[in-house]
Every structure is written in structure tokens, then in C-alpha cells.
Amino acid sequence: MNLFFVVLIPFLGAGLAAWVSRFGRLQSAWMAGGVTLVALIALTPSLPAPFLGETLVQRIPWIPALGLDLVLRLDGLGLLFALMVLGMGLLVILYARYYLAERDCMGRFYGYLLLFMGSMLGIVLSENLILLLMFWELTSLSSFLLISYWQHREDARTGARMALAVTGLGGLAMLGGFVLLGEMVGSYDLSVVLANGELIRSDPLYTPMLVLILLGAFTKSAQFPFHFWLPHAMAAPTPVSAYLHSATLVKAGVFLLARLFPVLSGTSQWSILVIGAGLATLLIGAYFALFKHDIKGLLAYSTISHLGLITLLFGIGTPLAAVAGVFHIINHATFKASLFMAAGIIDHECGTRDMRRINGLWRYMPYTGTLAMVAAAAMAGVPLFNGFLSKEMFFGETVTFSANHTWDWLLPAAVVVAGIFAVAYSLRFIHDVFFNGDPIDLPKTPHEPPRWMKVPVEILVAICLLVGILPAFTVAPLLYVAATGVLQTAPPDYDLAIWHGVNAALIMSVIALIGGILIYAGRRPLFNLATKLEGLLDARAVFDGLLKGLLALAGAVTRILDTGSLQRMLLVFILSALTLGTVGFLGGGAPLTGDRDLLPADAVSLLVTIALIIVALWTVVLHRRRLTALIVMGALGLLVSLIFVKFSAPDLALTQLSVEVVTIVLLLLALYFLPQYSPAESSWPRRVRDIGVACLAGGGAAALTWSVLTRPYESIADYFLENSVPGGGGANVVNVILVDFRGFDTLGEISVLALAGLGIYAMLKDLRLPGPTCDARGRPWNWDMHPVIMAALTRLLLPLALLVSAFIFLRGHNLPGGGFIAGLITAIALIMQYLANGVEWTHVRMTSNLHPVIGAGLLIGLLTGLASLVFGYPFLTSAFTHVHWPVIGDFELASAIAFDLGVYLVVVGATLLILVHLGLMHHASHPGEQEPNHA
Amino acid sequence: MLEMLLSVLIVVGALFTFIGSLGLARLGDFYTRLHGPTKATTLGVGALLIASVLYFSTRGEGLSLHEILVTLFLFITAPVSAHLLAKAALHLRVRSIAPPPPEAEDPLADTRVRAGD
């Protein structure tokens, strides 16, 4: 199960890292580093497996019915990426500790970084496609947070939004692709998918599936035409760029290409789409990189170009090309991260990133300059550096691939052009920054950065060199297992030597090097040309235009649908319901009255029904006198609870009674702030229309009820009645349904209740409304706000009411009652204290902080549910036993009672929270009045 | 014998409840009407509750004492509601047959005026 810890630890650590920042600025850096180390240690037990040729799969069933399990896998590819994510993470954490300024919030930064790290680990270790997609979306979200880390900067916000929009859209497309893929093979598990390549490639839906998945991969990996978000993401702090755009986020796309390589590749659609996108990206990225004046912009476009290179390699589709692709993933991660870090150091020390101003830094920071030169040489593909090896493999593969085609010179020529540009922009990065005269008007005088800021760069540069000079002793084993993981079989023979003799690849490398130097030498006219051409291919403008159009469309639709008049919306709603109902009913052709025998009408039901109708009409007539109408509505509620008693639903009757009381108190408190009489607002024709609509709607509902009730009715009630005692251990079926059969529903409902309570609290907090000082006829309020008789006797009532509440609560499982009703009774008893004695008096004696009560209730409910998981039963299974207590007698102990306690606490907390804060507002509207009895 | 006793209690309870309701409907003004329901809540409900205790306790299922709780609640709430109603009526100067007592003096009248300024 250690893989689960590897993924989970960064998520847990994110919270920790954010939390410890309150104890000092650097604590979160230490914490983040520690968390990453722990995750690395958790990974170590599994390290040998891929080298022994095994694929580790660890599984926790989640929703087996949907074929969705929490299942992780570790093979060579996953291992390579997990090591890159964690290792690069450590270096970036160290680097960022020195990079971030005094005013930047460290906790937030490291929290986001760890969130991102966890999501990325999830992607590379997922075995299930849907799980992979979830982590995929999480990387989109967490990278949004990271890119927009400097929230005060507009470019950071727009860049982050653009990245989220583009990668999010790609993720949606990918979901479609994954579903198609899963349906083709009948499983979402990668092992099954990877074993069924033939089946998938011959499926008629192969092409749409491929396009959808590639959309996801290409948006993430910034492939043309979705490349434009990446340069704008450079508004992020440089450590973020170093992490996201070297080893992680953008590599997720090529990771997916590698992951599904054995399944998807080998068709002409694959070759056309992937080679096309890769080649276009390679060329466009290399071209733009040369002409960017911003150091990070140059690196961003070069990243795009290198991603294109990797994509192109996977597109070629031969096993050897895939090996080269994996190799270049490793190499690009090392040299690009070190270059980003070097760029960050330069930016940090110079205060600007404009290469037209940063010149001749060699004199100020020769050490950083050396490091940057090594990394840039690797990027350019100079021999003895790691970039050279993979680039030569790349050149060789393009030649082999094109050998049998008619236009066999085209692809090699194009990649050589890209190579030339790569050499040119690498040269520019070094020459423009470190030589080329003196710095022009820098905000700061540059000097070498702190010792430890250079350490991550040194490590990465050392890797570049070691891999470049001694590939067989360093990267070879890891590359071998990673390639095995990609191909799902042993890779073909390849040679990592630096010198293969004079062959096509070497000649291409030499042309690229010489051509690059020549281009850079003649850069002035090229720059002028580029300035003229700039703006011709602005993908951002297209994106912005699309976004604007979409927003305008959404605005137009909203304006049509939402006119801002509640009455009109209700009218539309009711009329549509009526129309649909009528059409459905007339179309069905069934008779209104069913074939069930009618029961004889008894006097009580008839009387109560008539009373109900009268009271309901009375409410309508009285609705302008709000207080009176409220009292009448209370009577209506009591009548309804009598009906429940009549139809032997004592639980409902009890609930109705207590809810009625709370509602009336709530409305009274709220009505205090409203005028006591509503003016007549609508004209007569309108009233007639409304009465007509109301009658139609009521008649429709009555007809519907009639036709349902006159038909024989088979419900699932019998199941509940039969299984209530054996399955839930309670004779009160209503309560057993609430806490056991549909306990998950109840958990959801109390969460909603808690949220509603908190929401109302948030709205009422600090809200000050002026209350009226006299009633509608100008009579002042009575001076005696808390009459003595009521105050004294209400205190006497409290223990009695609590006793009743406890009684109702305890018997709830077998007799009418339960946590919900008991909670309402307790709430009413406590509210009575507020009403009778005043807020201040009560707050001296009882805490006003109700959030812990709500929280405790939710927690108890959740823990009860989880407890059954511990014993190996499904969530919220209840257990019960009978114990014999002296004096009291036989007593049933059910775990459901703990759940009911959770319900009770949430109900008490939320109800009190709402009512007390309404009352406090009331209190605050009379600041001058003291409480005569107790103040 | 028990049945006789129960019947008497129920009839007495019903009678006083009826008298109370009649009083509520027929008496002259608000203050006297307030007087009516007290009959129903004390003697009326009291007799019915005693009948209930007797009936459920003699059925062989043990002593039934829930009714005591009901009585307690009634004894506590009935005076409070009556007092509040009367107080509200006095404050609003509801019409009365007998001349109403002089209005209770507002001890905070001065402070209120000051706060209002």
C-alpha cells in the first residue's frame, strides 16, 4: 500500500506546510522539504520492482460497480516520473526558499506546490484511467493556483486563467476519450487497456477516441495550436516555472502519450496527428524562442519546442523513437530546470528579465554563468552534454522514419532547421546575458546569489554533464526500465555511446551547430524582420476573442432567461409545468380515476380537510396583515400535524409540531424588520390572472394526487417494514430509514443544514438593520421586555423540556422520536431562554459559539459511518446489541444512536445559530435599551 | 366500579372544557374572556389526565406517569401565557367592561427619551 502513501503524503503535507508558516517564514520550506523526503522514503520499498521487470499494482475498492477503484501502478515509466517529480520538487523547494521575497507568503506557496506535487504523482502512478483524469484535473487546478501565486499582478491572473481554460478544456475532451477507450475494452484499468492494443486500433471509434485523448495531451503539453498558454504562464514565480515547465505539468501530456503509446500508436491517424503537431510545435517554438527578449519567454518557447520534439518522437512510433523520447524527457527536465533556475537567479539579482538590458554579467556572476553555459550547451545539443545524446537519437530516428517515403528529405530537413534555431537561441541566452558589452540601466547591481540558491542548479548541471559523458554508467538502467514501461516489452537494442562514427545524425548535429552559430552571428537583420512579422500569428488574440464571444453569448442567454422579476419567473415555471403536465396527461390517454376502491369518508378527516381549506383561504385573505397571517399559518401547521396523527404517522406529527414552532419564531424575528402591513401592489386584472393560474396549478396538483391515490400502489414500504428490526435493530421504521437504510442521505442533509446555518450566520454577522421603535399604529413597545413571570417560569421549564428531549431522543429507534425531533425540542427550549430572559442574560450562562456544536455533530455522524468501514462493513452499517442495565431494565444499544446524536447536535447548533443571530440583530437595533431586570 | 369512575372523570373533564370554551366565546370583554380557558386547562384537562393515569395504570402494563409531566407543563405555561396576554391587552388599552387600572408607570421612560434624542 506504500504507493497510496506516496500520493497522499504531499496532499496532507500541503495543509501542514501552509499551517506551519504561522510559526515563521522558513518553517514551511522545511516542512515541504520534509514532506517530499517522506514521500520519497515511502516510494523506496517499491523501487526494485520495476528493475526486476515487475509492475506493482495496488488496489483499494472504491466504486466497484462503476469499475472505479483506487488503484495505483508502478512500472518503469511511473517510476521515472515519480522520481523526477519528487527529486525536482526537492530542488525547487530549496531554490524557492531563497527566491521568494520577504513579502511573499511562504505557506501558501509551499502548500500549492505540494498540492501540485501530489496531483502529479497521482497522474504518473494511476492505474485507473478515470483516477488518472481526476489527478489530471487536479494538476490543472493546482497549477492555476501556482501560476496566479502573485495575485496582485494582472498578468499572473490572466496567465493562470488562460492555462486553466486551455488545459481544463483539454481535460474535458480527454474524459470523453477515456470513456470511449474504457468502453472499447470493458475496463478502465491500464493493465487491461495496454493488453488490448489490437482491439482498440481496429475499433470503429478509434479515430474520435484518439482525437479526444490527443486534445487532452496536446493542451497540457502546449502543442501547437494550444501552445499559447505556456508563455503567459511565465508570470508565475520562477521556481514554479522551473518545476511546472521542465519536469512536471507540461510533461504530463507527453507522459500520457508515452503511457498509451503501445495502444494508440502504429496507425496512420496517430502518425499524422502526432507528427504534425509535434513538428509544427518544434519549429514554431524554436523560431519564437530566438526572438524573445524576455529570458523566461525565450525559455518558455524553447520548452514548447522541446515538447514538440518529444511529441514528434512518439509520433514516429517506432520502439527506438519511443526510447529516444523517454531519454529526451529526462534530459530536457534536467537542463531546462537548471536554465529556469539560472534565469530566476539573474532576474533576482538584476531586477529585470529583459535581455536587451542584461548584458555582460560574466564579470558579476561568473559562477552562475558557468552553470548556465553548461545547461545551455545541453539544450543546444553540444557533444559531451546530455542533450546531445537524445538529440542525436532524434535526428537518427527522423532519418530512419523518412527513409521509405518519397519526400524523405523533408522531415530531416525540418528538424535540422529546428536544431539550428535551438543552437541559435541557446547561444543567445549565453552571449546576450553574460557577454555582449555592459549591462544597461539595471535596477540593481548584480552579484552572485546566496550559496544554497546555486546548489539545485549545481546538482542539475552535474547530472547534465554526467549523463552526457558517462551515459552507460548513469542514466542507462533508469532509461531501460522507463522504456520498458512505455513499450510494455523489452526495448530494442540501442547504444548510448557518444561516438557512433560518421553517420547521418552526426552530420545533422554538425549542421545544426554551425548553422546556429551563423544565424546568431547574423541576428540583427533577422531581429528586424521578426519585429515586422510580430503580431501576425497571435494565438492569444484568437483566445481572447473566443472568450469574449463566449461571455457575450452567455450574457445574452442569461438576459433572455432571467428578467429579474421573481413573479414572472414563477409564472413561466408554473405555466410550463402545467403545459407539460397537461400534454403528458392528455397524450397518455389514461383515465383520471384509477380502479382502486374508494375508502369511505369519515367525519374527522372531512372536518380537518374543511378546516384546512378555510384556514388556507384565510391566510390569503389576511396576507397583507403579516403578523395575523403568520398566526393563521401556525394554525395551518397544527392542523397538518393532526392529519399526520390521524393517518398514524406520529413521527411526522412530532416533527411538524416542532418545525412549526421554530418556523413561527423565525418568521416573527424576521418580520420585526419588515413593515407590518404590505401595501396592495397589483392591479385587479393582474390579481384575476394570478388567481386563475393558482387555481389551475392547484387543480392540476389535486388531479394528479387523485389519479395516483385511486390506483393500486406498490411501494418499497414493505421492504422497510420487514427489514427494520432484523436489519436496523429498531422498531421505529421512520427512524431506522433515517439513520440506517438511508443514512447517507441523512448525512448529506445534515451537512446541508449545517451549511445553511453557517451561511445565514455569515450573512447576519455584523449586519445592522434599523428596527421600528413603535408598532404600525404608532404605539411604542412595552417597556417590560422580559416579564418576570415568564422569565422565572421559563427557567423552570428548561430542565423539563430537556428531559423530554432526551426521552424523545433515546426512544427514537423503537418508538416515535429521534435525533431530529429531539434536536428541535432542545433548540426550542433554549430559544425560550433567549426570548424570556434576553440575549445577554443567556450568553452569560451559555456559550454563544455554536460552530463547535455543528462541527461535532457532523464529525460524530461521519465517524459513526467510518467506524463500520473499520469493521469491514459498508459505510454507515449500524450494529446493535441489547444490554441489561440495573433498575432501567433491558436497553438496546445501537450504533445508530451515535449517528442520531450527530443529527441532534447539528439540528440544535444550526437552529440556534440562525435564530440567535436573528435575535441579536433585533437586539442591536435597540442599542439604547438596557434590560431592566438583569442588566 | 373503575369504569364508573373513569366515566365520571371524563364527563367532568369534558364539561369543564366545554364551559371554558363557552366562556371564551360568550363573555363580555377580553379580560373576562381570558378567564374562560383557565377552567379548561385546570379542571378540564386535570380530570382527563387523572382518567388517563387510572386507565393506563390498571391495564397491567405498569404505572403510567407521563400525565404528570403534561400537568407540570400545563401548570407552568398556562399562567405565563395568561399573564402575557393580559399584559399585552393592558399595553394596547383593549376595551374593558370594568374601568382598567391606571397604567403601570414606565420606569425607563426617562432613559428612553434620552436615548431617542
Chai-1 contact restraints between the chains, C-beta under 6 A:
chainA,res_idxA,chainB,res_idxB,connection_type,confidence,min_distance_angstrom,max_distance_angstrom,comment,restraint_id
A,N782,B,H91,contact,1.0,0.0,6.0,A-B,restraint_1
A,W783,B,D106,contact,1.0,0.0,6.0,A-B,restraint_2
A,W783,B,L108,contact,1.0,0.0,6.0,A-B,restraint_3
A,I789,B,V80,contact,1.0,0.0,6.0,A-B,restraint_4
A,I789,B,H83,contact,1.0,0.0,6.0,A-B,restraint_5
A,M790,B,V80,contact,1.0,0.0,6.0,A-B,restraint_6
A,L793,B,I76,contact,1.0,0.0,6.0,A-B,restraint_7
A,L793,B,V80,contact,1.0,0.0,6.0,A-B,restraint_8
A,L796,B,I76,contact,1.0,0.0,6.0,A-B,restraint_9
A,L797,B,I76,contact,1.0,0.0,6.0,A-B,restraint_10
A,G928,B,A115,contact,1.0,0.0,6.0,A-B,restraint_11
